[in-house]
Amino acid sequence: MWRLDREEEETIQYGVAIAMIIFGMILCMCGFWVSPTGVIDTTVLGALGQILLLVGAIFHININYRSKENHFETKVNDRLDEIEKKLK
């Protein structure tokens, strides 16, 4: 079965997040060029808000997951060091 390693997964997450930010910016700029010129419709702003919410969720989930994983790994290593010292 095909699985992604951590680096590939993060690359895809960040790539999607950056692409969504660019798409949201283009969407807002298009609101200036289509009729009525210079007016950004509320649906465009709503779509931009949802895009930015998705991007924020992607970044937060990735950062939060990495932080918790590193914290757990540190606790395990500290505990293993304590056990090792007791055995000596």
N, C-alpha and C positions, 0 to 999 in steps of 0.2 A: 504494500500500500504506500502511496505517495504522501510523505509528511514533510513539513517545513521545519528547518531548524530555527532557533531564536533569531539569528541575524536576518534570515530571509523574511521571517514573519514581521519583524520590526521595519524592514525596508518597505514591505508592501503596505503596512499600516501608515507609515509616514508619507509614502508616495500617494496613497489615496487621500490622506488629509491635505497634502499640498495641492493635489489636483482639485479637490473640492473647494479650497480657498480660491484658487484661480478661477474656477467655474463661477463661483459666487461673485467675484469681482467683475467678470465679463458680463454676467447676468445684470448686474446693477448698471454697468456702463451702457448696455444695450437699451436700457430704459431711457437714456438720454437721446438715442438716435431714432427710435421708432415713434410713430405718432401716438399721442401728442408729444411733440419734441420737448425734451427737458423735464418731463414729469415721470417720476418713478412710481409705478402703481403699487398699491399696498400688497398685492399678491407677490410681487417681486421681492419686496422687503420681507414678507413672511417666508418665502423660499430661502432667502439669504439667511434669515435667522435660524431656520432648520439646518441649513448647511453648516453654519458656524457651530451649532449645537452638536452636530455629528462629529465635526472636527475636534471640538473640545472633549467630547466623550472618548474619542480615539486616543488623544494625547493623554488624558487623565487616566484612562484604564491602563495604558502601557506604563506610565510613570508609577502609578500606584502599585501595579503588579510587581514591577521590578524592585520597588522600595520594600515591599513586604517580603519578597523572596530573599533579598539581601539580608534583611533583618533576621529572618528565620535561619539562614545559613550561618550568620554570625553567632546566634544563640547556640546552634548545634556545635559549631567549632569550639566555642567557649566551654561548653559542657564536656566535650570530648577531651579537651585539655585538662580540665579538672579531674576527670576520671583517670587520665594517663598519669597525672601527678600523684594521685592516691595509690596507684598500682606500683609506683617506683619505690 
